[in-house]
Amino acid sequence: MSELDAEVLALMRCPVTQTALYHGSDALLQGLNQAIEAKTLTNRIGQTVAGAMEGVLVNESGEIALAIRSGIIQLIADESIAIPDTLQAGAKQ
């Protein structure tokens, strides 16, 4: 997915923490997609995340991920994903 315009991204906020959002790293995206494939990734309300992501936005602390699928950012708090500790290092691009 092509990156969002910097001005648009600067206006967006995490629906959980209300902090700034950043593009997630390729390593994070790959790790999250592997966890989705293994059916080990859950969202905030405990549902197993299904369907690979084409991109990911990360909140300021690097702890919450928002999926991008079909060019649409999932900005619903309940659908946000707590980034596993093993993937948090270097989550932001």
PDB file of N, CA, C and O in Angstrom:
ATOM      1  N   MET A   1       0.845  -1.179   0.000  1.00  0.00           N
ATOM      2  CA  MET A   1       0.000   0.000   0.000  1.00  0.00           C
ATOM      3  C   MET A   1       0.882   1.231   0.000  1.00  0.00           C
ATOM      4  O   MET A   1       1.900   1.270   0.690  1.00  0.00           O
ATOM      5  N   SER A   2       0.502   2.223  -0.759  1.00  0.00           N
ATOM      6  CA  SER A   2       1.253   3.466  -0.736  1.00  0.00           C
ATOM      7  C   SER A   2       0.986   4.178   0.584  1.00  0.00           C
ATOM      8  O   SER A   2      -0.099   4.071   1.156  1.00  0.00           O
ATOM      9  N   GLU A   3       1.973   4.889   1.047  1.00  0.00           N
ATOM     10  CA  GLU A   3       1.837   5.562   2.329  1.00  0.00           C
ATOM     11  C   GLU A   3       0.868   6.729   2.225  1.00  0.00           C
ATOM     12  O   GLU A   3       0.726   7.353   1.173  1.00  0.00           O
ATOM     13  N   LEU A   4       0.208   7.005   3.340  1.00  0.00           N
ATOM     14  CA  LEU A   4      -0.716   8.128   3.411  1.00  0.00           C
ATOM     15  C   LEU A   4       0.051   9.434   3.299  1.00  0.00           C
ATOM     16  O   LEU A   4       1.218   9.517   3.681  1.00  0.00           O
ATOM     17  N   ASP A   5      -0.603  10.435   2.782  1.00  0.00           N
ATOM     18  CA  ASP A   5      -0.036  11.770   2.744  1.00  0.00           C
ATOM     19  C   ASP A   5       0.317  12.187   4.166  1.00  0.00           C
ATOM     20  O   ASP A   5      -0.476  11.968   5.082  1.00  0.00           O
ATOM     21  N   ALA A   6       1.473  12.776   4.365  1.00  0.00           N
ATOM     22  CA  ALA A   6       1.944  13.153   5.700  1.00  0.00           C
ATOM     23  C   ALA A   6       0.966  14.091   6.406  1.00  0.00           C
ATOM     24  O   ALA A   6       0.782  13.986   7.619  1.00  0.00           O
ATOM     25  N   GLU A   7       0.349  14.990   5.678  1.00  0.00           N
ATOM     26  CA  GLU A   7      -0.605  15.922   6.289  1.00  0.00           C
ATOM     27  C   GLU A   7      -1.852  15.209   6.789  1.00  0.00           C
ATOM     28  O   GLU A   7      -2.381  15.548   7.848  1.00  0.00           O
ATOM     29  N   VAL A   8      -2.321  14.227   6.037  1.00  0.00           N
ATOM     30  CA  VAL A   8      -3.497  13.459   6.448  1.00  0.00           C
ATOM     31  C   VAL A   8      -3.151  12.613   7.668  1.00  0.00           C
ATOM     32  O   VAL A   8      -3.909  12.572   8.637  1.00  0.00           O
ATOM     33  N   LEU A   9      -2.016  11.944   7.617  1.00  0.00           N
ATOM     34  CA  LEU A   9      -1.597  11.108   8.741  1.00  0.00           C
ATOM     35  C   LEU A   9      -1.424  11.933  10.013  1.00  0.00           C
ATOM     36  O   LEU A   9      -1.728  11.452  11.104  1.00  0.00           O
ATOM     37  N   ALA A  10      -0.947  13.155   9.890  1.00  0.00           N
ATOM     38  CA  ALA A  10      -0.756  14.026  11.056  1.00  0.00           C
ATOM     39  C   ALA A  10      -2.079  14.369  11.740  1.00  0.00           C
ATOM     40  O   ALA A  10      -2.091  14.673  12.933  1.00  0.00           O
ATOM     41  N   LEU A  11      -3.179  14.324  11.015  1.00  0.00           N
ATOM     42  CA  LEU A  11      -4.493  14.622  11.585  1.00  0.00           C
ATOM     43  C   LEU A  11      -5.142  13.420  12.266  1.00  0.00           C
ATOM     44  O   LEU A  11      -6.048  13.578  13.085  1.00  0.00           O
ATOM     45  N   MET A  12      -4.686  12.245  11.931  1.00  0.00           N
ATOM     46  CA  MET A  12      -5.304  11.021  12.453  1.00  0.00           C
ATOM     47  C   MET A  12      -4.804  10.722  13.859  1.00  0.00           C
ATOM     48  O   MET A  12      -3.681  11.076  14.217  1.00  0.00           O
ATOM     49  N   ARG A  13      -5.649  10.068  14.654  1.00  0.00           N
ATOM     50  CA  ARG A  13      -5.304   9.682  16.019  1.00  0.00           C
ATOM     51  C   ARG A  13      -5.735   8.249  16.274  1.00  0.00           C
ATOM     52  O   ARG A  13      -6.696   7.758  15.681  1.00  0.00           O
ATOM     53  N   CYS A  14      -5.017   7.592  17.154  1.00  0.00           N
ATOM     54  CA  CYS A  14      -5.357   6.238  17.577  1.00  0.00           C
ATOM     55  C   CYS A  14      -6.723   6.284  18.270  1.00  0.00           C
ATOM     56  O   CYS A  14      -6.935   7.135  19.135  1.00  0.00           O
ATOM     57  N   PRO A  15      -7.646   5.399  17.915  1.00  0.00           N
ATOM     58  CA  PRO A  15      -8.963   5.423  18.537  1.00  0.00           C
ATOM     59  C   PRO A  15      -8.950   4.969  20.001  1.00  0.00           C
ATOM     60  O   PRO A  15      -9.935   5.165  20.713  1.00  0.00           O
ATOM     61  N   VAL A  16      -7.864   4.375  20.450  1.00  0.00           N
ATOM     62  CA  VAL A  16      -7.769   3.895  21.829  1.00  0.00           C
ATOM     63  C   VAL A  16      -7.062   4.914  22.714  1.00  0.00           C
ATOM     64  O   VAL A  16      -7.562   5.264  23.783  1.00  0.00           O
ATOM     65  N   THR A  17      -5.895   5.393  22.268  1.00  0.00           N
ATOM     66  CA  THR A  17      -5.062   6.264  23.111  1.00  0.00           C
ATOM     67  C   THR A  17      -5.129   7.737  22.724  1.00  0.00           C
ATOM     68  O   THR A  17      -4.637   8.596  23.457  1.00  0.00           O
ATOM     69  N   GLN A  18      -5.728   8.031  21.587  1.00  0.00           N
ATOM     70  CA  GLN A  18      -5.816   9.400  21.059  1.00  0.00           C
ATOM     71  C   GLN A  18      -4.440  10.006  20.758  1.00  0.00           C
ATOM     72  O   GLN A  18      -4.297  11.228  20.722  1.00  0.00           O
ATOM     73  N   THR A  19      -3.431   9.160  20.542  1.00  0.00           N
ATOM     74  CA  THR A  19      -2.093   9.636  20.203  1.00  0.00           C
ATOM     75  C   THR A  19      -1.879   9.554  18.698  1.00  0.00           C
ATOM     76  O   THR A  19      -2.677   8.955  17.977  1.00  0.00           O
ATOM     77  N   ALA A  20      -0.801  10.157  18.237  1.00  0.00           N
ATOM     78  CA  ALA A  20      -0.472  10.177  16.813  1.00  0.00           C
ATOM     79  C   ALA A  20      -0.275   8.760  16.273  1.00  0.00           C
ATOM     80  O   ALA A  20       0.035   7.830  17.017  1.00  0.00           O
ATOM     81  N   LEU A  21      -0.462   8.624  14.971  1.00  0.00           N
ATOM     82  CA  LEU A  21      -0.266   7.344  14.287  1.00  0.00           C
ATOM     83  C   LEU A  21       0.899   7.450  13.309  1.00  0.00           C
ATOM     84  O   LEU A  21       1.167   8.511  12.745  1.00  0.00           O
ATOM     85  N   TYR A  22       1.580   6.332  13.125  1.00  0.00           N
ATOM     86  CA  TYR A  22       2.724   6.244  12.224  1.00  0.00           C
ATOM     87  C   TYR A  22       2.588   4.980  11.398  1.00  0.00           C
ATOM     88  O   TYR A  22       1.892   4.045  11.794  1.00  0.00           O
ATOM     89  N   HIS A  23       3.250   4.950  10.255  1.00  0.00           N
ATOM     90  CA  HIS A  23       3.279   3.735   9.448  1.00  0.00           C
ATOM     91  C   HIS A  23       4.099   2.681  10.177  1.00  0.00           C
ATOM     92  O   HIS A  23       5.189   2.965  10.675  1.00  0.00           O
ATOM     93  N   GLY A  24       3.575   1.475  10.237  1.00  0.00           N
ATOM     94  CA  GLY A  24       4.304   0.368  10.842  1.00  0.00           C
ATOM     95  C   GLY A  24       5.400  -0.110   9.910  1.00  0.00           C
ATOM     96  O   GLY A  24       5.311   0.052   8.693  1.00  0.00           O
ATOM     97  N   SER A  25       6.431  -0.699  10.487  1.00  0.00           N
ATOM     98  CA  SER A  25       7.563  -1.190   9.700  1.00  0.00           C
ATOM     99  C   SER A  25       7.156  -2.435   8.905  1.00  0.00           C
ATOM    100  O   SER A  25       6.165  -3.095   9.216  1.00  0.00           O
ATOM    101  N   ASP A  26       7.946  -2.735   7.877  1.00  0.00           N
ATOM    102  CA  ASP A  26       7.705  -3.946   7.089  1.00  0.00           C
ATOM    103  C   ASP A  26       7.854  -5.190   7.958  1.00  0.00           C
ATOM    104  O   ASP A  26       7.111  -6.158   7.794  1.00  0.00           O
ATOM    105  N   ALA A  27       8.818  -5.164   8.887  1.00  0.00           N
ATOM    106  CA  ALA A  27       9.027  -6.313   9.780  1.00  0.00           C
ATOM    107  C   ALA A  27       7.806  -6.531  10.664  1.00  0.00           C
ATOM    108  O   ALA A  27       7.404  -7.673  10.890  1.00  0.00           O
ATOM    109  N   LEU A  28       7.211  -5.451  11.165  1.00  0.00           N
ATOM    110  CA  LEU A  28       6.006  -5.567  11.979  1.00  0.00           C
ATOM    111  C   LEU A  28       4.868  -6.148  11.156  1.00  0.00           C
ATOM    112  O   LEU A  28       4.185  -7.070  11.603  1.00  0.00           O
ATOM    113  N   LEU A  29       4.659  -5.622   9.967  1.00  0.00           N
ATOM    114  CA  LEU A  29       3.588  -6.104   9.094  1.00  0.00           C
ATOM    115  C   LEU A  29       3.759  -7.595   8.819  1.00  0.00           C
ATOM    116  O   LEU A  29       2.795  -8.357   8.882  1.00  0.00           O
ATOM    117  N   GLN A  30       4.965  -8.000   8.519  1.00  0.00           N
ATOM    118  CA  GLN A  30       5.240  -9.411   8.247  1.00  0.00           C
ATOM    119  C   GLN A  30       4.958 -10.264   9.490  1.00  0.00           C
ATOM    120  O   GLN A  30       4.341 -11.324   9.387  1.00  0.00           O
ATOM    121  N   GLY A  31       5.404  -9.809  10.648  1.00  0.00           N
ATOM    122  CA  GLY A  31       5.177 -10.555  11.884  1.00  0.00           C
ATOM    123  C   GLY A  31       3.700 -10.674  12.229  1.00  0.00           C
ATOM    124  O   GLY A  31       3.240 -11.739  12.640  1.00  0.00           O
ATOM    125  N   LEU A  32       2.955  -9.581  12.064  1.00  0.00           N
ATOM    126  CA  LEU A  32       1.524  -9.620  12.340  1.00  0.00           C
ATOM    127  C   LEU A  32       0.808 -10.559  11.370  1.00  0.00           C
ATOM    128  O   LEU A  32      -0.067 -11.325  11.774  1.00  0.00           O
ATOM    129  N   ASN A  33       1.181 -10.498  10.092  1.00  0.00           N
ATOM    130  CA  ASN A  33       0.554 -11.379   9.109  1.00  0.00           C
ATOM    131  C   ASN A  33       0.873 -12.847   9.384  1.00  0.00           C
ATOM    132  O   ASN A  33       0.035 -13.717   9.144  1.00  0.00           O
ATOM    133  N   GLN A  34       2.072 -13.129   9.886  1.00  0.00           N
ATOM    134  CA  GLN A  34       2.413 -14.510  10.257  1.00  0.00           C
ATOM    135  C   GLN A  34       1.547 -14.968  11.425  1.00  0.00           C
ATOM    136  O   GLN A  34       1.078 -16.106  11.445  1.00  0.00           O
ATOM    137  N   ALA A  35       1.334 -14.084  12.398  1.00  0.00           N
ATOM    138  CA  ALA A  35       0.482 -14.426  13.546  1.00  0.00           C
ATOM    139  C   ALA A  35      -0.969 -14.609  13.113  1.00  0.00           C
ATOM    140  O   ALA A  35      -1.672 -15.465  13.651  1.00  0.00           O
ATOM    141  N   ILE A  36      -1.422 -13.817  12.152  1.00  0.00           N
ATOM    142  CA  ILE A  36      -2.788 -13.979  11.616  1.00  0.00           C
ATOM    143  C   ILE A  36      -2.912 -15.346  10.948  1.00  0.00           C
ATOM    144  O   ILE A  36      -3.890 -16.063  11.158  1.00  0.00           O
ATOM    145  N   GLU A  37      -1.914 -15.697  10.146  1.00  0.00           N
ATOM    146  CA  GLU A  37      -1.939 -16.989   9.456  1.00  0.00           C
ATOM    147  C   GLU A  37      -1.940 -18.152  10.456  1.00  0.00           C
ATOM    148  O   GLU A  37      -2.583 -19.177  10.230  1.00  0.00           O
ATOM    149  N   ALA A  38      -1.212 -17.977  11.558  1.00  0.00           N
ATOM    150  CA  ALA A  38      -1.147 -19.016  12.592  1.00  0.00           C
ATOM    151  C   ALA A  38      -2.367 -18.984  13.527  1.00  0.00           C
ATOM    152  O   ALA A  38      -2.505 -19.828  14.412  1.00  0.00           O
ATOM    153  N   LYS A  39      -3.241 -18.003  13.315  1.00  0.00           N
ATOM    154  CA  LYS A  39      -4.452 -17.827  14.129  1.00  0.00           C
ATOM    155  C   LYS A  39      -4.133 -17.587  15.606  1.00  0.00           C
ATOM    156  O   LYS A  39      -4.845 -18.068  16.487  1.00  0.00           O
ATOM    157  N   THR A  40      -3.053 -16.837  15.868  1.00  0.00           N
ATOM    158  CA  THR A  40      -2.653 -16.536  17.244  1.00  0.00           C
ATOM    159  C   THR A  40      -2.799 -15.063  17.594  1.00  0.00           C
ATOM    160  O   THR A  40      -2.461 -14.668  18.710  1.00  0.00           O
ATOM    161  N   LEU A  41      -3.290 -14.242  16.681  1.00  0.00           N
ATOM    162  CA  LEU A  41      -3.414 -12.798  16.913  1.00  0.00           C
ATOM    163  C   LEU A  41      -4.868 -12.452  17.201  1.00  0.00           C
ATOM    164  O   LEU A  41      -5.770 -12.859  16.469  1.00  0.00           O
ATOM    165  N   THR A  42      -5.090 -11.690  18.281  1.00  0.00           N
ATOM    166  CA  THR A  42      -6.447 -11.283  18.632  1.00  0.00           C
ATOM    167  C   THR A  42      -6.540  -9.763  18.705  1.00  0.00           C
ATOM    168  O   THR A  42      -5.538  -9.071  18.886  1.00  0.00           O
ATOM    169  N   ASN A  43      -7.754  -9.263  18.563  1.00  0.00           N
ATOM    170  CA  ASN A  43      -7.986  -7.822  18.680  1.00  0.00           C
ATOM    171  C   ASN A  43      -8.306  -7.474  20.134  1.00  0.00           C
ATOM    172  O   ASN A  43      -8.261  -8.340  21.008  1.00  0.00           O
ATOM    173  N   ARG A  44      -8.627  -6.211  20.385  1.00  0.00           N
ATOM    174  CA  ARG A  44      -8.890  -5.726  21.754  1.00  0.00           C
ATOM    175  C   ARG A  44     -10.003  -6.466  22.482  1.00  0.00           C
ATOM    176  O   ARG A  44      -9.984  -6.562  23.709  1.00  0.00           O
ATOM    177  N   ILE A  45     -10.971  -6.989  21.739  1.00  0.00           N
ATOM    178  CA  ILE A  45     -12.083  -7.667  22.397  1.00  0.00           C
ATOM    179  C   ILE A  45     -11.949  -9.189  22.336  1.00  0.00           C
ATOM    180  O   ILE A  45     -12.909  -9.918  22.584  1.00  0.00           O
ATOM    181  N   GLY A  46     -10.757  -9.651  22.005  1.00  0.00           N
ATOM    182  CA  GLY A  46     -10.469 -11.079  22.074  1.00  0.00           C
ATOM    183  C   GLY A  46     -10.826 -11.907  20.868  1.00  0.00           C
ATOM    184  O   GLY A  46     -10.709 -13.131  20.915  1.00  0.00           O
ATOM    185  N   GLN A  47     -11.259 -11.285  19.787  1.00  0.00           N
ATOM    186  CA  GLN A  47     -11.580 -12.032  18.573  1.00  0.00           C
ATOM    187  C   GLN A  47     -10.302 -12.329  17.804  1.00  0.00           C
ATOM    188  O   GLN A  47      -9.405 -11.489  17.728  1.00  0.00           O
ATOM    189  N   THR A  48     -10.223 -13.520  17.238  1.00  0.00           N
ATOM    190  CA  THR A  48      -9.078 -13.878  16.415  1.00  0.00           C
ATOM    191  C   THR A  48      -9.103 -13.022  15.145  1.00  0.00           C
ATOM    192  O   THR A  48     -10.121 -12.935  14.458  1.00  0.00           O
ATOM    193  N   VAL A  49      -7.980 -12.404  14.852  1.00  0.00           N
ATOM    194  CA  VAL A  49      -7.874 -11.552  13.666  1.00  0.00           C
ATOM    195  C   VAL A  49      -7.756 -12.448  12.435  1.00  0.00           C
ATOM    196  O   VAL A  49      -6.936 -13.366  12.409  1.00  0.00           O
ATOM    197  N   ALA A  50      -8.572 -12.184  11.420  1.00  0.00           N
ATOM    198  CA  ALA A  50      -8.565 -12.964  10.190  1.00  0.00           C
ATOM    199  C   ALA A  50      -8.273 -12.046   9.011  1.00  0.00           C
ATOM    200  O   ALA A  50      -8.653 -10.875   9.017  1.00  0.00           O
ATOM    201  N   GLY A  51      -7.618 -12.566   8.033  1.00  0.00           N
ATOM    202  CA  GLY A  51      -7.339 -11.816   6.812  1.00  0.00           C
ATOM    203  C   GLY A  51      -6.064 -11.012   6.905  1.00  0.00           C
ATOM    204  O   GLY A  51      -5.907 -10.171   7.789  1.00  0.00           O
ATOM    205  N   ALA A  52      -5.160 -11.275   5.991  1.00  0.00           N
ATOM    206  CA  ALA A  52      -3.868 -10.595   5.969  1.00  0.00           C
ATOM    207  C   ALA A  52      -4.038  -9.086   5.803  1.00  0.00           C
ATOM    208  O   ALA A  52      -4.995  -8.614   5.188  1.00  0.00           O
ATOM    209  N   MET A  53      -3.099  -8.354   6.360  1.00  0.00           N
ATOM    210  CA  MET A  53      -3.074  -6.898   6.243  1.00  0.00           C
ATOM    211  C   MET A  53      -2.163  -6.508   5.095  1.00  0.00           C
ATOM    212  O   MET A  53      -1.168  -7.179   4.824  1.00  0.00           O
ATOM    213  N   GLU A  54      -2.506  -5.425   4.425  1.00  0.00           N
ATOM    214  CA  GLU A  54      -1.623  -4.910   3.381  1.00  0.00           C
ATOM    215  C   GLU A  54      -0.767  -3.768   3.906  1.00  0.00           C
ATOM    216  O   GLU A  54       0.189  -3.340   3.259  1.00  0.00           O
ATOM    217  N   GLY A  55      -1.122  -3.287   5.081  1.00  0.00           N
ATOM    218  CA  GLY A  55      -0.371  -2.225   5.739  1.00  0.00           C
ATOM    219  C   GLY A  55      -0.830  -2.135   7.174  1.00  0.00           C
ATOM    220  O   GLY A  55      -1.819  -2.755   7.565  1.00  0.00           O
ATOM    221  N   VAL A  56      -0.094  -1.345   7.969  1.00  0.00           N
ATOM    222  CA  VAL A  56      -0.446  -1.216   9.387  1.00  0.00           C
ATOM    223  C   VAL A  56      -0.026   0.163   9.881  1.00  0.00           C
ATOM    224  O   VAL A  56       1.038   0.671   9.526  1.00  0.00           O
ATOM    225  N   LEU A  57      -0.883   0.756  10.709  1.00  0.00           N
ATOM    226  CA  LEU A  57      -0.539   1.989  11.397  1.00  0.00           C
ATOM    227  C   LEU A  57      -0.322   1.642  12.862  1.00  0.00           C
ATOM    228  O   LEU A  57      -0.965   0.741  13.400  1.00  0.00           O
ATOM    229  N   VAL A  58       0.586   2.364  13.497  1.00  0.00           N
ATOM    230  CA  VAL A  58       0.969   2.098  14.881  1.00  0.00           C
ATOM    231  C   VAL A  58       0.808   3.377  15.682  1.00  0.00           C
ATOM    232  O   VAL A  58       1.084   4.469  15.186  1.00  0.00           O
ATOM    233  N   ASN A  59       0.354   3.234  16.941  1.00  0.00           N
ATOM    234  CA  ASN A  59       0.214   4.423  17.772  1.00  0.00           C
ATOM    235  C   ASN A  59       1.585   4.899  18.262  1.00  0.00           C
ATOM    236  O   ASN A  59       2.600   4.235  18.051  1.00  0.00           O
ATOM    237  N   GLU A  60       1.592   6.049  18.914  1.00  0.00           N
ATOM    238  CA  GLU A  60       2.827   6.708  19.316  1.00  0.00           C
ATOM    239  C   GLU A  60       3.727   5.836  20.192  1.00  0.00           C
ATOM    240  O   GLU A  60       4.950   5.881  20.055  1.00  0.00           O
ATOM    241  N   SER A  61       3.143   5.052  21.081  1.00  0.00           N
ATOM    242  CA  SER A  61       3.942   4.208  21.973  1.00  0.00           C
ATOM    243  C   SER A  61       4.399   2.912  21.308  1.00  0.00           C
ATOM    244  O   SER A  61       5.221   2.186  21.868  1.00  0.00           O
ATOM    245  N   GLY A  62       3.873   2.616  20.120  1.00  0.00           N
ATOM    246  CA  GLY A  62       4.248   1.392  19.424  1.00  0.00           C
ATOM    247  C   GLY A  62       3.622   0.144  20.010  1.00  0.00           C
ATOM    248  O   GLY A  62       4.138  -0.957  19.819  1.00  0.00           O
ATOM    249  N   GLU A  63       2.513   0.300  20.724  1.00  0.00           N
ATOM    250  CA  GLU A  63       1.865  -0.837  21.375  1.00  0.00           C
ATOM    251  C   GLU A  63       0.566  -1.274  20.714  1.00  0.00           C
ATOM    252  O   GLU A  63       0.093  -2.386  20.948  1.00  0.00           O
ATOM    253  N   ILE A  64      -0.012  -0.405  19.890  1.00  0.00           N
ATOM    254  CA  ILE A  64      -1.305  -0.701  19.263  1.00  0.00           C
ATOM    255  C   ILE A  64      -1.182  -0.575  17.749  1.00  0.00           C
ATOM    256  O   ILE A  64      -0.621   0.390  17.229  1.00  0.00           O
ATOM    257  N   ALA A  65      -1.724  -1.582  17.052  1.00  0.00           N
ATOM    258  CA  ALA A  65      -1.697  -1.605  15.593  1.00  0.00           C
ATOM    259  C   ALA A  65      -3.113  -1.471  15.049  1.00  0.00           C
ATOM    260  O   ALA A  65      -4.073  -1.976  15.631  1.00  0.00           O
ATOM    261  N   LEU A  66      -3.218  -0.781  13.924  1.00  0.00           N
ATOM    262  CA  LEU A  66      -4.482  -0.648  13.201  1.00  0.00           C
ATOM    263  C   LEU A  66      -4.261  -1.197  11.797  1.00  0.00           C
ATOM    264  O   LEU A  66      -3.390  -0.727  11.065  1.00  0.00           O
ATOM    265  N   ALA A  67      -5.044  -2.176  11.436  1.00  0.00           N
ATOM    266  CA  ALA A  67      -4.886  -2.850  10.151  1.00  0.00           C
ATOM    267  C   ALA A  67      -5.322  -1.953   8.995  1.00  0.00           C
ATOM    268  O   ALA A  67      -6.225  -1.127   9.123  1.00  0.00           O
ATOM    269  N   ILE A  68      -4.648  -2.146   7.865  1.00  0.00           N
ATOM    270  CA  ILE A  68      -5.068  -1.536   6.603  1.00  0.00           C
ATOM    271  C   ILE A  68      -5.342  -2.687   5.645  1.00  0.00           C
ATOM    272  O   ILE A  68      -4.461  -3.485   5.326  1.00  0.00           O
ATOM    273  N   ARG A  69      -6.600  -2.746   5.196  1.00  0.00           N
ATOM    274  CA  ARG A  69      -7.016  -3.789   4.253  1.00  0.00           C
ATOM    275  C   ARG A  69      -7.801  -3.140   3.127  1.00  0.00           C
ATOM    276  O   ARG A  69      -8.679  -2.310   3.364  1.00  0.00           O
ATOM    277  N   SER A  70      -7.477  -3.525   1.906  1.00  0.00           N
ATOM    278  CA  SER A  70      -8.145  -2.966   0.721  1.00  0.00           C
ATOM    279  C   SER A  70      -8.095  -1.447   0.739  1.00  0.00           C
ATOM    280  O   SER A  70      -9.032  -0.785   0.292  1.00  0.00           O
ATOM    281  N   GLY A  71      -7.002  -0.894   1.255  1.00  0.00           N
ATOM    282  CA  GLY A  71      -6.818   0.553   1.289  1.00  0.00           C
ATOM    283  C   GLY A  71      -7.602   1.260   2.377  1.00  0.00           C
ATOM    284  O   GLY A  71      -7.596   2.490   2.435  1.00  0.00           O
ATOM    285  N   ILE A  72      -8.285   0.506   3.251  1.00  0.00           N
ATOM    286  CA  ILE A  72      -9.111   1.090   4.303  1.00  0.00           C
ATOM    287  C   ILE A  72      -8.457   0.853   5.657  1.00  0.00           C
ATOM    288  O   ILE A  72      -8.113  -0.280   5.996  1.00  0.00           O
ATOM    289  N   ILE A  73      -8.285   1.919   6.429  1.00  0.00           N
ATOM    290  CA  ILE A  73      -7.710   1.825   7.760  1.00  0.00           C
ATOM    291  C   ILE A  73      -8.815   1.463   8.736  1.00  0.00           C
ATOM    292  O   ILE A  73      -9.861   2.110   8.766  1.00  0.00           O
ATOM    293  N   GLN A  74      -8.585   0.437   9.530  1.00  0.00           N
ATOM    294  CA  GLN A  74      -9.555  -0.015  10.522  1.00  0.00           C
ATOM    295  C   GLN A  74      -9.409   0.850  11.773  1.00  0.00           C
ATOM    296  O   GLN A  74      -8.612   0.531  12.656  1.00  0.00           O
ATOM    297  N   LEU A  75     -10.168   1.937  11.855  1.00  0.00           N
ATOM    298  CA  LEU A  75     -10.062   2.894  12.952  1.00  0.00           C
ATOM    299  C   LEU A  75     -11.089   2.645  14.058  1.00  0.00           C
ATOM    300  O   LEU A  75     -11.489   3.580  14.752  1.00  0.00           O
ATOM    301  N   ILE A  76     -11.510   1.413  14.223  1.00  0.00           N
ATOM    302  CA  ILE A  76     -12.467   1.056  15.261  1.00  0.00           C
ATOM    303  C   ILE A  76     -11.673   0.519  16.454  1.00  0.00           C
ATOM    304  O   ILE A  76     -10.882  -0.412  16.306  1.00  0.00           O
ATOM    305  N   ALA A  77     -11.884   1.103  17.633  1.00  0.00           N
ATOM    306  CA  ALA A  77     -11.108   0.743  18.819  1.00  0.00           C
ATOM    307  C   ALA A  77     -11.150  -0.759  19.096  1.00  0.00           C
ATOM    308  O   ALA A  77     -10.116  -1.357  19.395  1.00  0.00           O
ATOM    309  N   ASP A  78     -12.327  -1.375  19.002  1.00  0.00           N
ATOM    310  CA  ASP A  78     -12.452  -2.808  19.293  1.00  0.00           C
ATOM    311  C   ASP A  78     -11.670  -3.683  18.315  1.00  0.00           C
ATOM    312  O   ASP A  78     -11.325  -4.818  18.643  1.00  0.00           O
ATOM    313  N   GLU A  79     -11.389  -3.167  17.119  1.00  0.00           N
ATOM    314  CA  GLU A  79     -10.653  -3.933  16.116  1.00  0.00           C
ATOM    315  C   GLU A  79      -9.149  -3.672  16.165  1.00  0.00           C
ATOM    316  O   GLU A  79      -8.390  -4.257  15.393  1.00  0.00           O
ATOM    317  N   SER A  80      -8.717  -2.792  17.077  1.00  0.00           N
ATOM    318  CA  SER A  80      -7.286  -2.525  17.200  1.00  0.00           C
ATOM    319  C   SER A  80      -6.594  -3.757  17.788  1.00  0.00           C
ATOM    320  O   SER A  80      -7.226  -4.597  18.428  1.00  0.00           O
ATOM    321  N   ILE A  81      -5.300  -3.843  17.559  1.00  0.00           N
ATOM    322  CA  ILE A  81      -4.528  -5.024  17.948  1.00  0.00           C
ATOM    323  C   ILE A  81      -3.405  -4.602  18.880  1.00  0.00           C
ATOM    324  O   ILE A  81      -2.630  -3.699  18.565  1.00  0.00           O
ATOM    325  N   ALA A  82      -3.322  -5.262  20.031  1.00  0.00           N
ATOM    326  CA  ALA A  82      -2.186  -5.046  20.920  1.00  0.00           C
ATOM    327  C   ALA A  82      -0.994  -5.752  20.282  1.00  0.00           C
ATOM    328  O   ALA A  82      -1.017  -6.967  20.085  1.00  0.00           O
ATOM    329  N   ILE A  83       0.031  -4.996  19.966  1.00  0.00           N
ATOM    330  CA  ILE A  83       1.199  -5.574  19.302  1.00  0.00           C
ATOM    331  C   ILE A  83       1.926  -6.479  20.300  1.00  0.00           C
ATOM    332  O   ILE A  83       2.278  -6.036  21.393  1.00  0.00           O
ATOM    333  N   PRO A  84       2.154  -7.746  19.930  1.00  0.00           N
ATOM    334  CA  PRO A  84       2.883  -8.644  20.835  1.00  0.00           C
ATOM    335  C   PRO A  84       4.258  -8.064  21.192  1.00  0.00           C
ATOM    336  O   PRO A  84       4.915  -7.432  20.365  1.00  0.00           O
ATOM    337  N   ASP A  85       4.675  -8.295  22.441  1.00  0.00           N
ATOM    338  CA  ASP A  85       5.964  -7.784  22.908  1.00  0.00           C
ATOM    339  C   ASP A  85       7.107  -8.124  21.961  1.00  0.00           C
ATOM    340  O   ASP A  85       8.014  -7.316  21.760  1.00  0.00           O
ATOM    341  N   THR A  86       7.067  -9.305  21.388  1.00  0.00           N
ATOM    342  CA  THR A  86       8.155  -9.758  20.508  1.00  0.00           C
ATOM    343  C   THR A  86       8.245  -8.934  19.224  1.00  0.00           C
ATOM    344  O   THR A  86       9.273  -8.964  18.548  1.00  0.00           O
ATOM    345  N   LEU A  87       7.183  -8.197  18.876  1.00  0.00           N
ATOM    346  CA  LEU A  87       7.180  -7.410  17.644  1.00  0.00           C
ATOM    347  C   LEU A  87       7.272  -5.911  17.899  1.00  0.00           C
ATOM    348  O   LEU A  87       7.380  -5.133  16.952  1.00  0.00           O
ATOM    349  N   GLN A  88       7.232  -5.488  19.173  1.00  0.00           N
ATOM    350  CA  GLN A  88       7.185  -4.047  19.467  1.00  0.00           C
ATOM    351  C   GLN A  88       8.475  -3.312  19.113  1.00  0.00           C
ATOM    352  O   GLN A  88       8.418  -2.154  18.700  1.00  0.00           O
ATOM    353  N   ALA A  89       9.614  -3.938  19.259  1.00  0.00           N
ATOM    354  CA  ALA A  89      10.876  -3.265  18.944  1.00  0.00           C
ATOM    355  C   ALA A  89      10.903  -2.936  17.456  1.00  0.00           C
ATOM    356  O   ALA A  89      10.775  -3.830  16.620  1.00  0.00           O
ATOM    357  N   GLY A  90      11.065  -1.687  17.130  1.00  0.00           N
ATOM    358  CA  GLY A  90      11.122  -1.260  15.735  1.00  0.00           C
ATOM    359  C   GLY A  90       9.789  -1.331  15.017  1.00  0.00           C
ATOM    360  O   GLY A  90       9.756  -1.541  13.805  1.00  0.00           O
ATOM    361  N   ALA A  91       8.682  -1.159  15.741  1.00  0.00           N
ATOM    362  CA  ALA A  91       7.361  -1.252  15.131  1.00  0.00           C
ATOM    363  C   ALA A  91       7.108  -0.121  14.145  1.00  0.00           C
ATOM    364  O   ALA A  91       6.436  -0.310  13.131  1.00  0.00           O
ATOM    365  N   LYS A  92       7.654   1.068  14.449  1.00  0.00           N
ATOM    366  CA  LYS A  92       7.423   2.226  13.571  1.00  0.00           C
ATOM    367  C   LYS A  92       8.500   2.316  12.504  1.00  0.00           C
ATOM    368  O   LYS A  92       9.649   1.928  12.715  1.00  0.00           O
ATOM    369  N   GLN A  93       8.098   2.835  11.358  1.00  0.00           N
ATOM    370  CA  GLN A  93       9.054   3.065  10.257  1.00  0.00           C
ATOM    371  C   GLN A  93       9.891   4.271  10.561  1.00  0.00           C
ATOM    372  O   GLN A  93      10.756   4.638   9.766  1.00  0.00           O
TER     373      GLN A  93
END
